[in-house]
């Protein structure tokens, strides 16, 4: 799909599209954006709960390393 069309439709890598063809053989492109709720369960659960403070600390450490 041409870059200009992807930009116009605000498509990102992994976005899904559907082509609908009517009886006159006209085609229509429908963008199928995935709602955030559809992302639930994509990552494994952590082995132990992590607090917000621990997350913030890990982020700060990682930023210092880069």
Buried (B, 14 or more C-beta within 10 A) or exposed (E): EEEEEBEEEEBEEEEEEEEEEEEEEEEEEEEEEEEEEEEEEEEEEEEEEEEEEEEEEEEEEEEEEE
